Amino acid sequence: MSRDEHHVVPNPSGGWDVKRNGADRASGHFETKQEAEQKGREVSQHQKTELVIHNKDGKISRSDSHGNDPHPPKG
């Protein structure tokens, strides 16, 4: 079973998109990565999903869990 995730990814035509995993279309398009991260975080917190933030090259730079984290931090 895949986790519910939202991704902040570079758009091939420029700018940044917020996409839910498995979705064909972006749920939002933004000029800057900062704007996309902000909106992605709001959506992710509201829907209790994992937010995965990618770099320009598509590699994952970091992720934030806003839901049922399968690997919560110990402590």
C-alpha positions as CSV (number, residue, x, y, z in Angstrom):
1,M,0.0,0.0,0.0
2,S,1.4,3.4,-0.9
3,R,1.3,6.3,1.5
4,D,-0.9,9.3,0.9
5,E,1.6,11.9,-0.2
6,H,1.7,15.4,-1.8
7,H,4.8,16.3,-3.8
8,V,6.3,19.7,-4.5
9,V,7.9,19.1,-7.9
10,P,9.4,21.3,-10.7
11,N,7.1,21.8,-13.7
12,P,8.9,21.0,-17.0
13,S,7.4,24.3,-18.4
14,G,8.7,26.4,-15.5
15,G,7.6,27.0,-12.0
16,W,6.6,24.4,-9.4
17,D,3.6,22.1,-8.9
18,V,1.9,20.5,-5.9
19,K,0.7,17.0,-6.8
20,R,-0.9,14.2,-4.9
21,N,0.6,10.8,-5.6
22,G,-1.3,9.0,-8.2
23,A,-3.0,12.2,-9.6
24,D,-2.7,13.1,-13.3
25,R,-3.0,16.8,-12.7
26,A,-1.4,19.2,-10.3
27,S,-3.5,20.5,-7.5
28,G,-1.6,23.8,-7.8
29,H,1.0,25.6,-9.9
30,F,3.3,28.3,-8.5
31,E,6.0,30.6,-9.8
32,T,8.4,29.9,-6.9
33,K,9.3,26.8,-4.9
34,Q,8.6,28.7,-1.7
35,E,5.0,29.4,-2.7
36,A,4.5,25.7,-3.7
37,E,6.0,24.5,-0.4
38,Q,3.7,26.8,1.5
39,K,0.6,25.6,-0.3
40,G,1.7,22.0,-0.2
41,R,2.2,22.2,3.5
42,E,-1.3,23.6,4.0
43,V,-2.9,20.9,1.9
44,S,-0.8,18.2,3.5
45,Q,-1.6,19.3,7.0
46,H,-5.3,19.5,6.2
47,Q,-5.5,16.1,4.5
48,K,-3.0,14.5,6.9
49,T,-0.6,13.3,4.2
50,E,3.2,13.2,3.8
51,L,4.7,16.3,2.1
52,V,7.6,15.4,-0.1
53,I,9.7,18.3,-1.5
54,H,11.9,17.8,-4.5
55,N,14.8,19.7,-5.9
56,K,15.0,21.1,-9.5
57,D,16.7,17.8,-10.6
58,G,13.7,15.8,-9.2
59,K,15.5,14.3,-6.3
60,I,13.9,14.4,-2.9
61,S,15.3,17.1,-0.7
62,R,13.1,16.5,2.4
63,S,9.8,15.4,3.6
64,D,7.4,16.4,6.4
65,S,4.8,14.0,7.9
66,H,1.4,15.5,8.7
67,G,-0.5,12.2,9.0
68,N,0.1,8.7,10.2
69,D,3.9,8.5,10.0
70,P,4.9,4.9,9.5
71,H,8.3,5.7,11.0
72,P,7.7,8.3,13.8
73,P,10.8,9.6,15.5
74,K,11.8,7.8,18.7
75,G,12.0,9.7,21.9
